[in-house]
């Protein structure tokens, strides 16, 4: 048992030793996403490209991330929907070398929806639990600026559950976290 444990530690020690200290770096990202799923929801509404805005920081054995995804869904026959998925997630990062990394993460949050053409006041908006699984790849372009691509499966627990499959591309900007923020979070 000790030999197996020693082998595991030897294999993963470089990632743990090389990992940034918790809250030491702040990453801000801006991405454009498109839903590729072809299910019931997508057959009734045309989704415009979504805008994803996020902030992330190293955390113990991975990164934490707070994000907002804004998306508009248009329908010829039904009311249009404006939505915002506000979430918090965590996942491990794997450094690939050459300033590139891979991250796998899970998130949970709320999907707020506003129905623009709805005439009944209490049905003009709703908010539902949503969860997501994400795989992303980023590579440094120059200085603190990285190109980022990801794919994400998102499930919204609406009365008729809705699944989305997003592909995304954009940019991430890394900076040293300000001292006041590190002191506040530590």
Backbone bond lengths (Angstrom), bond angles and torsions (degrees), N, CA, C in turn:
res aa  C-N    CA-C-N  psi(-1)  N-CA   C-N-CA  omega(-1)  CA-C   N-CA-C  phi
1 X - - - 1.449 - - 1.537 111.03 -
2 X 1.343 115.83 -41.43 1.465 119.61 -179.89 1.527 111.01 -64.16
3 X 1.333 116.98 -36.26 1.461 121.11 179.92 1.530 109.47 -65.44
4 X 1.340 117.41 -44.07 1.465 121.54 178.87 1.525 109.90 -62.06
5 X 1.333 117.46 -45.58 1.455 121.71 178.50 1.532 111.18 -61.24
6 X 1.322 117.11 -41.91 1.475 121.05 178.72 1.528 110.81 -64.17
7 X 1.335 117.28 -38.12 1.465 120.47 178.44 1.526 111.14 -66.41
8 X 1.325 117.02 -41.12 1.462 120.73 178.67 1.521 110.11 -63.17
9 X 1.321 116.80 -45.98 1.467 120.52 179.34 1.531 109.95 -62.39
10 X 1.324 117.71 -41.59 1.467 120.36 179.77 1.519 111.96 -64.50
11 X 1.324 116.91 -37.54 1.457 119.99 179.40 1.519 112.67 -69.61
12 X 1.315 116.88 -39.19 1.461 120.35 -173.39 1.518 114.03 -101.25
13 X 1.320 118.59 -5.50 1.467 120.99 -179.02 1.519 112.94 -58.82
14 X 1.352 120.90 -40.55 1.471 118.97 179.78 1.523 112.49 -58.69
15 X 1.337 118.25 -39.16 1.465 119.46 179.49 1.519 110.90 -67.83
16 X 1.351 116.71 -41.71 1.458 119.84 -178.35 1.526 110.14 -68.18
17 X 1.331 117.62 -44.39 1.459 120.97 179.55 1.519 110.30 -66.21
18 X 1.337 118.05 -39.50 1.453 122.01 -177.15 1.520 114.19 -81.24
19 X 1.324 117.20 -6.13 1.456 120.50 -177.07 1.526 110.46 -69.15
20 X 1.329 115.97 140.71 1.456 120.59 176.14 1.521 109.69 -63.68
21 X 1.333 115.96 149.07 1.457 120.47 176.72 1.531 109.41 -64.82
22 X 1.338 117.45 146.09 1.463 119.35 178.88 1.528 111.90 -52.95
23 X 1.313 115.99 134.94 1.466 125.23 176.62 1.531 114.04 66.75
24 X 1.338 118.37 15.07 1.462 120.39 -175.83 1.525 113.55 -80.67
25 X 1.322 117.61 -23.95 1.458 122.54 -174.97 1.522 108.21 -131.24
26 X 1.307 116.20 148.48 1.459 122.48 176.44 1.520 107.55 -121.22
27 X 1.326 116.49 125.75 1.467 121.99 178.48 1.518 108.64 -113.27
28 X 1.316 116.21 126.94 1.462 122.13 176.48 1.515 107.68 -113.23
29 X 1.333 117.24 132.19 1.459 118.38 -177.94 1.523 111.94 -132.96
30 X 1.313 114.00 151.36 1.460 123.20 177.83 1.523 106.76 -136.68
31 X 1.335 116.33 121.58 1.457 121.91 -176.64 1.519 110.25 -134.24
32 X 1.320 115.54 156.79 1.457 123.00 171.38 1.522 106.06 -112.26
33 X 1.343 116.56 128.97 1.458 121.73 -176.39 1.516 110.61 -122.59
34 X 1.326 114.75 154.36 1.458 120.08 174.68 1.522 108.87 -133.16
35 X 1.337 116.01 135.47 1.454 122.49 177.09 1.527 108.52 -79.75
36 X 1.330 117.07 124.98 1.460 121.68 -179.49 1.527 113.11 -105.36
37 X 1.331 116.87 -3.82 1.457 119.41 -177.18 1.528 110.76 -65.99
38 X 1.313 116.36 144.14 1.463 122.25 178.41 1.529 108.65 -120.69
39 X 1.321 117.03 71.18 1.463 122.53 -178.93 1.526 109.46 -118.16
40 X 1.332 116.16 -168.23 1.465 121.36 -175.16 1.528 112.63 -57.40
41 X 1.328 117.03 -47.06 1.467 120.11 179.97 1.527 110.57 -59.44
42 X 1.318 116.42 -47.84 1.458 121.02 -176.61 1.536 112.17 -67.80
43 X 1.336 117.54 -22.48 1.464 120.22 176.17 1.528 111.93 -76.42
44 X 1.336 117.20 -21.86 1.469 121.28 179.78 1.524 113.08 -97.02
45 X 1.334 117.77 -26.58 1.458 122.32 -177.64 1.520 110.50 -128.03
46 X 1.315 116.60 142.94 1.461 122.99 171.06 1.521 107.21 -95.99
47 X 1.314 116.12 120.33 1.464 119.03 -179.59 1.522 109.97 -92.96
48 X 1.310 114.93 132.33 1.461 119.88 175.16 1.522 107.76 -77.92
49 X 1.326 118.00 164.65 1.468 118.07 174.23 1.530 110.27 -57.33
50 X 1.313 114.76 140.27 1.461 121.29 -179.58 1.519 109.76 -91.54
51 X 1.312 115.76 155.08 1.459 122.89 173.70 1.527 106.68 -108.58
52 X 1.327 116.67 125.78 1.462 122.56 178.09 1.523 109.18 -112.38
53 X 1.326 116.24 125.70 1.457 122.64 176.69 1.523 106.76 -123.14
54 X 1.347 117.49 132.21 1.456 119.78 -176.80 1.523 111.60 -146.62
55 X 1.325 114.31 157.10 1.463 122.81 172.40 1.520 106.60 -131.75
56 X 1.328 116.25 132.90 1.456 120.29 -179.33 1.510 111.68 -135.44
57 X 1.334 114.76 159.83 1.460 121.54 179.13 1.523 109.01 -146.84
58 X 1.345 117.29 150.64 1.458 118.81 172.26 1.525 108.96 -61.80
59 X 1.310 115.17 140.92 1.459 121.92 176.25 1.519 105.54 -136.73
60 X 1.279 119.02 177.19 1.452 121.50 -176.34 1.529 110.71 -59.12
61 X 1.341 115.82 120.01 1.463 124.67 177.34 1.523 113.24 60.17
62 X 1.305 118.48 28.83 1.457 121.64 177.42 1.517 111.29 165.67
63 X 1.315 115.83 -156.88 1.462 122.11 -179.88 1.524 109.46 -127.79
64 X 1.330 115.92 144.02 1.459 120.81 171.18 1.524 107.38 -100.88
65 X 1.326 115.43 153.98 1.459 119.37 -174.58 1.515 109.44 -149.39
66 X 1.317 116.16 133.51 1.465 122.53 171.87 1.523 106.26 -112.67
67 X 1.339 116.28 133.28 1.465 118.63 -173.16 1.523 111.66 -144.06
68 X 1.326 114.13 157.69 1.465 122.53 173.63 1.526 107.05 -133.65
69 X 1.327 116.30 129.98 1.471 121.70 174.35 1.521 107.48 -116.42
70 X 1.323 116.48 121.82 1.465 122.42 178.29 1.526 108.44 -105.52
71 X 1.331 115.41 130.05 1.465 119.32 -178.39 1.523 109.70 -146.12
72 X 1.301 115.32 147.58 1.467 122.21 178.10 1.522 107.91 -120.06
73 X 1.336 115.76 133.70 1.464 121.33 178.07 1.524 108.07 -119.63
74 X 1.325 115.84 125.65 1.468 122.14 -176.56 1.531 109.51 -110.48
75 X 1.334 115.85 141.64 1.458 121.11 177.10 1.521 109.65 -136.69
76 X 1.322 116.30 142.44 1.463 121.13 175.60 1.524 110.89 -72.56
77 X 1.355 116.75 -35.12 1.459 121.43 -172.31 1.520 114.60 -104.66
78 X 1.325 117.77 -21.46 1.462 122.10 -175.61 1.523 109.50 -118.66
79 X 1.313 115.96 172.75 1.469 120.02 179.55 1.528 110.97 -67.43
80 X 1.312 117.00 146.47 1.464 121.64 174.68 1.527 108.61 -72.66
81 X 1.327 115.52 153.39 1.465 121.22 -178.42 1.518 108.93 -126.12
82 X 1.326 116.10 129.52 1.461 122.44 168.21 1.520 105.50 -107.67
83 X 1.328 117.37 129.94 1.462 118.33 -178.16 1.520 111.25 -135.81
84 X 1.329 113.25 157.06 1.460 122.15 175.83 1.521 107.53 -136.78
85 X 1.318 116.56 120.77 1.459 121.65 174.05 1.520 106.67 -97.75
86 X 1.324 116.43 110.87 1.462 123.26 -179.39 1.521 106.48 -105.59
87 X 1.336 116.84 121.23 1.463 119.20 -171.55 1.522 112.76 -142.05
88 X 1.332 113.30 164.03 1.459 123.10 171.84 1.515 106.36 -130.25
89 X 1.343 116.44 135.27 1.452 119.62 -177.71 1.513 112.40 -141.68
90 X 1.316 114.64 169.27 1.461 122.26 177.54 1.516 108.38 -145.35
91 X 1.331 115.92 147.64 1.452 120.24 174.21 1.504 111.88 -172.36
92 X 1.324 115.49 154.90 1.466 119.96 179.08 1.523 111.86 -74.85
93 X 1.323 115.02 147.99 1.467 122.40 175.32 1.513 108.83 -111.24
94 X 1.320 115.45 141.68 1.456 120.96 178.33 1.524 107.32 -119.86
95 X 1.332 116.45 117.30 1.461 121.23 177.79 1.524 108.56 -75.71
96 X 1.322 117.06 127.15 1.460 121.95 -177.64 1.523 113.18 -101.26
97 X 1.322 118.24 -3.82 1.454 121.71 -175.66 1.522 109.86 91.65
98 X 1.322 116.64 167.62 1.468 122.02 -178.35 1.525 112.16 52.06
99 X 1.336 117.19 35.94 1.463 123.01 177.39 1.527 112.84 60.38
100 X 1.322 116.68 32.33 1.460 121.72 177.58 1.521 108.90 -117.84
101 X 1.330 116.26 151.17 1.458 119.68 177.78 1.521 110.55 -148.04
102 X 1.306 113.77 159.24 1.456 123.39 177.09 1.518 106.73 -121.66
103 X 1.331 117.79 137.63 1.457 120.39 178.41 1.516 109.33 -133.94
104 X 1.312 115.13 135.32 1.453 122.95 173.36 1.521 106.03 -115.03
105 X 1.331 117.83 133.13 1.453 118.90 -176.60 1.520 111.80 -149.92
106 X 1.313 114.09 162.70 1.459 122.78 174.42 1.528 107.18 -125.81
107 X 1.325 116.10 146.77 1.469 119.57 178.98 1.517 109.67 -140.91
108 X 1.308 114.45 160.73 1.462 121.93 175.57 1.519 107.57 -142.66
109 X 1.315 115.20 149.08 1.453 118.79 180.00 1.514 110.63 -176.37
110 X 1.305 114.54 -156.06 1.451 120.31 -179.56 1.519 109.41 -120.74
111 X 1.319 114.59 143.21 1.460 120.32 174.87 1.522 106.20 -108.87
112 X 1.316 115.28 106.47 1.461 121.93 178.60 1.521 108.00 -89.27
113 X 1.338 116.53 129.95 1.465 121.20 -179.03 1.517 110.41 -126.30
114 X 1.311 115.49 135.32 1.457 123.47 176.84 1.521 107.45 -118.06
115 X 1.334 117.05 126.65 1.465 122.92 -177.84 1.523 108.08 -100.17
116 X 1.315 116.20 105.30 1.466 121.58 -167.84 1.516 114.55 -66.39
117 X 1.325 118.90 -33.98 1.470 121.11 -176.31 1.522 113.50 -98.02
118 X 1.331 117.47 3.36 1.465 120.60 -177.26 1.523 110.40 -68.96
119 X 1.328 116.65 133.27 1.474 121.22 -178.05 1.519 112.66 -97.05
120 X 1.330 118.67 -21.51 1.468 122.22 179.73 1.524 108.20 -85.65
121 X 1.343 116.99 121.83 1.467 122.07 -171.30 1.519 113.50 -56.17
122 X 1.328 119.09 -45.60 1.463 119.80 -175.03 1.530 112.70 -74.76
123 X 1.333 117.91 -7.96 1.457 120.99 177.67 1.530 112.18 -106.71
124 X 1.322 118.04 13.26 1.470 121.06 -177.95 1.533 112.73 -76.68
125 X 1.349 116.84 -17.93 1.464 119.13 179.73 1.527 109.86 -155.78
126 X 1.311 114.62 160.37 1.462 121.32 173.30 1.515 108.56 -156.16
127 X 1.311 115.66 161.82 1.451 122.14 179.82 1.521 107.88 -136.18
128 X 1.321 116.95 128.29 1.463 121.56 -175.67 1.522 110.66 -132.29
129 X 1.322 115.40 153.79 1.455 122.13 175.40 1.525 109.35 -65.02
130 X 1.328 116.46 140.73 1.460 121.84 174.78 1.526 108.66 -142.14
131 X 1.328 115.68 149.75 1.462 122.07 177.61 1.527 108.08 -131.24
132 X 1.333 115.73 160.40 1.467 119.02 -178.75 1.521 110.90 -151.44
133 X 1.329 115.44 151.93 1.460 123.94 170.79 1.526 106.88 -121.04
134 X 1.334 115.72 137.32 1.467 119.96 -170.56 1.518 110.84 -137.39
135 X 1.324 116.25 142.23 1.469 122.95 171.35 1.521 107.09 -127.86
136 X 1.343 116.46 125.43 1.463 119.25 -177.50 1.524 110.73 -131.78
137 X 1.323 114.10 154.67 1.455 122.66 175.93 1.518 107.25 -130.75
138 X 1.324 116.92 133.56 1.464 120.03 175.42 1.516 109.52 -134.78
139 X 1.317 114.65 149.00 1.463 120.93 177.48 1.523 108.96 -142.26
140 X 1.308 115.65 141.01 1.466 120.40 -177.55 1.525 110.72 -70.67
141 X 1.331 115.47 131.24 1.460 121.52 175.13 1.518 110.20 -90.52
142 X 1.324 116.86 -56.05 1.454 123.04 175.63 1.529 108.04 -160.84
143 X 1.317 115.53 141.18 1.466 120.83 -179.59 1.519 111.59 50.31
144 X 1.328 116.81 -129.78 1.462 120.37 -177.24 1.535 114.44 -86.98
145 X 1.338 117.66 5.33 1.462 121.29 -175.17 1.532 110.16 -97.44
146 X 1.331 114.99 128.51 1.463 122.50 -178.91 1.524 109.72 -120.63
147 X 1.328 116.45 146.80 1.466 121.47 167.36 1.528 105.77 -86.96
148 X 1.327 115.56 142.41 1.460 119.71 -177.34 1.525 109.46 -136.34
149 X 1.328 116.69 135.79 1.460 122.55 172.45 1.531 106.76 -129.96
150 X 1.317 116.21 146.82 1.460 118.75 175.31 1.513 110.72 -153.65
151 X 1.318 113.81 162.10 1.454 121.80 169.75 1.523 106.63 -125.65
152 X 1.336 115.73 144.25 1.455 119.44 -176.51 1.519 110.43 -145.40
153 X 1.314 115.59 132.83 1.452 122.26 171.33 1.529 106.38 -98.11
154 X 1.316 117.57 128.18 1.468 122.64 -179.41 1.527 108.37 -126.06
155 X 1.329 116.30 135.19 1.456 122.43 179.15 1.529 108.45 -122.18
156 X 1.320 116.47 121.06 1.471 121.85 178.12 1.521 108.35 -104.68
157 X 1.332 116.15 129.21 1.461 122.26 -178.04 1.531 110.65 -86.88
158 X 1.312 116.64 61.84 1.462 122.26 175.33 1.534 107.94 -82.44
159 X 1.356 117.98 176.51 1.467 119.77 -178.40 1.527 110.96 -56.64
160 X 1.306 117.03 -37.98 1.468 122.53 166.56 1.521 104.36 -112.10
161 X 1.354 117.60 106.52 1.471 119.90 -174.79 1.537 112.08 -54.22
162 X 1.329 114.66 143.50 1.460 121.46 -178.04 1.524 108.86 -121.78
163 X 1.336 115.76 132.06 1.459 122.00 174.74 1.519 109.26 -110.39
164 X 1.321 114.96 142.13 1.452 122.26 175.38 1.526 107.56 -125.04
165 X 1.307 117.40 148.97 1.466 122.93 171.70 1.525 105.87 -129.28
166 X 1.331 115.49 105.31 1.462 121.24 -176.40 1.524 111.25 -98.58
167 X 1.317 115.83 143.78 1.463 122.91 164.24 1.522 105.08 -118.87
168 X 1.322 115.25 144.47 1.454 119.04 -170.94 1.517 111.94 -145.97
169 X 1.321 114.67 152.78 1.465 121.49 174.36 1.518 108.19 -144.14
170 X 1.317 115.66 145.78 1.455 119.24 179.26 1.512 111.83 178.38
171 X 1.322 114.65 -153.01 1.458 121.30 -174.76 1.523 110.42 -131.10
172 X 1.330 114.07 150.51 1.462 121.90 176.61 1.517 107.37 -128.42
173 X 1.327 116.46 138.57 1.463 122.69 -179.85 1.523 107.96 -118.37
174 X 1.342 117.60 119.50 1.464 122.86 179.84 1.514 110.56 -99.84
175 X 1.319 116.03 137.74 1.456 120.68 174.20 1.513 109.69 -144.98
176 X 1.304 116.40 158.85 1.454 121.23 175.95 1.522 107.39 -68.22
177 X 1.321 116.25 130.90 1.469 119.83 -179.23 1.522 109.84 -64.21
178 X 1.317 117.64 136.89 1.466 120.38 178.53 1.531 111.30 -60.37
179 X 1.325 116.95 146.96 1.469 121.70 -179.08 1.523 112.03 -55.76
180 X 1.338 117.41 -42.66 1.463 119.82 -177.36 1.531 111.01 -62.42
181 X 1.346 117.27 -34.72 1.459 120.90 179.74 1.530 110.21 -72.20
182 X 1.329 117.18 -41.52 1.473 120.31 177.74 1.523 111.18 -62.89
183 X 1.345 116.91 -43.39 1.480 119.72 178.68 1.529 110.29 -63.89
184 X 1.317 117.73 -39.23 1.468 121.28 -179.86 1.524 111.67 -65.17
185 X 1.349 117.04 -40.86 1.461 120.92 -175.68 1.522 114.21 -84.27
186 X 1.336 117.53 -22.71 1.477 119.53 179.66 1.487 113.26 -73.83
